[in-house]
Amino acid sequence: MKHTLQQIFRSPKFVVGFSIFAAIVLIVIVYPIFITDPPLGIIGQGTFFPPGIYVSAYDSLGSPKYILNLSDAATKRIAAKLGDQERTDIHDWLVADGIPESEIDIHDTEKLLEQWAQNYDPNKKVQGMTFAKQRYYQRLDTSLKGLLSTEGAIIAQKNPETGALEESSMIKQADYVNVSEVASVRFLPFGTDNFGRDVLTELVAATRTSLQIGLVAGLVATLIGLTLGLLAGYVGGMVDDVINFITNLFIVIPSFVLLILISYSVGQEQRGPFLVATVIGLTAWPWTARAVRAQVISLRNRDHVNLSKLSGHSIVHIILTDILPYIASYVIMALILQISSGILAEAGLSILGLGPKTTETPTLGLMMNWAMIYQAHIQGRWWAYFPVLMTIALITFSMNLMNTGLDQVFNPALRD
Amino acid sequence: MPSEKQICLNTSGLTKIYGFGANRTIAVDHVDLKLYEGEVVSIVGESGSGKTTLAKMLLGLISSSEGDIYFQGVKRDISSQKKKQEYWKNIQAIFQDPFSSYNIFNKIDSVLLDCIHMRGGRNLPREKKVEMMTEACSFVNLKFEELTNKYPFELSGGQMQRLMIARIFLLKPKILLADEPTSMIDACSRATILDMLMQLRKEIGMTVIFITHDIGLAYYVSDTVYIMEHGRFVEFGTADEVILHPREPYTQRLINDVPKIYEEWDLTTV
């Protein structure tokens, strides 16, 4: 036993797979200890905030100011508002307005802005321009106002008695705040999702639920498959025929279709994560049953089983002590595969909207479902679905890797 | 051959057919076997002649297609687990391959304890059980103190097969079915194991059925020899009759197939 464990942990494939899996499990356990926000708590007003560090604009006004004279600050400020795309758009408008092309130099910022300020008229109708494009030029015009100013900005507060604005402070262009001194900063590594929830917190909670679903589904499937396989293989005869018939029946019916039908008929209200897990388990057992049956048939005529019979042991005793230990390694491998396929099956079901109830717990599949419904993939909001995809891929990859590693330990013919 | 000639085990028209249709194979074909108490019987035949199938039927590990088995004149009844256990108190076996005969997850102690329990010693005090196991091990020249808490695969093939004999020593069955017990053992250990078996037979008065392909071995140990070909007994009689004066060509071939070196030895010793 100790020797086998040593061998397992010397298999590089198993170790890599196990490390990835252990890291995922560790994050799932440790993360909620530090970030105690509810996973489905809505923090963002709006959809799909991009990943990044969010600094409170109001708090940064009150933070200590430091003056840094950076030579490239102005260039960066202009580039952020007036990129290549904007310059080309301005060029197009000016050309449409009748300015000869030779007079426009899009690389000369000052001249370009001067021409723009002189010629742009928000009410002017340009032939063939869509309404959306007109609105875009209006927004562009607003954002360009005061771009070349070297003055700072004045902060004014409303006097509660008179209602008049009173200047409270002035922010110069060279003023900086230190992020660590701003009272409220929130790091959102994966931004927010369509409901304005923190994707990372949600993802951790979803991984936890999905792992639980996979574990329950895998255990249910393995338990049913193991019991039926042992009975069919060892008892044989009529029992074998009946169990084989049922197993073949389940193999012929595509289990995913069965899964969809059962999930649908159970109804939205009753579908908790564990019910979905059980349903997945109930449709996934046939392959385990088949494989176990084949293994048991090859074992049941071995001499040690005959000797155990001659020693007067009962069928249950023989199955538990003379058959089960011999196939234990195989059953563990089947369990790992069943867990990973359980996670995949849940994701598949949830994408179709047949997963667990949507209001209580997130699962990996549900996050994909939400991202898909709110068109994250069309809008290019990769942070709403790509981390979920990666998590699913990593979990199944690590489990398959562990499985291959175990296979090589238990089956020396497969060692490289 | 013993004088009282009490029949211990006999079969009438015992047949085993595997498969059906085109795959139908008759492994054992209407075999009539008579086994007297205290006798040593050899069943000799090539690979695939149905020896092991016959042995498994006699042991009750597989069912027969046709024919009956009578134990001490009464038709054998192994319809329930309890009756099977009762039957297996009387008939035990040693298998060909010692390496696959043991459950690799069970310790040697549990193998021997099973035998004591089967003989109704489940409630004996621990010291008494250890004493019985030590006695059984010393009978086969093994030291129980060295074996306790070891696993069978830590022993050599010869030691494992000797442990099998220790098992029989504890069980004291009426009939022992030895299915090629020495074919996987090296030549040096072979004689020791055979001697132990014969000594054990004398001590507890067992009837022994030897299943072997080695006609020399059959001659060495047995009172009666049955020659088996394609599931049938083609010739049987006392060892001297069958081996020194074979009637069937099959028997002659089996005898001729024994390596010539034996013959040369025989010549030099005569």
Interface residues (C-beta under 8 A of the other chain):
Chain A: R302 D303 H304 N306 L307 S308 K309 L310 S311 G312 H313 S314 I315 T321 D322 P325 Y326
Chain B: K56 L59 L61 Q81 K84 Q85 W88 K89 Q92 A93 F95 Q96 D97 S100 S101 Y102 N103 I104 F105 N106 D114 C115 H117 M118
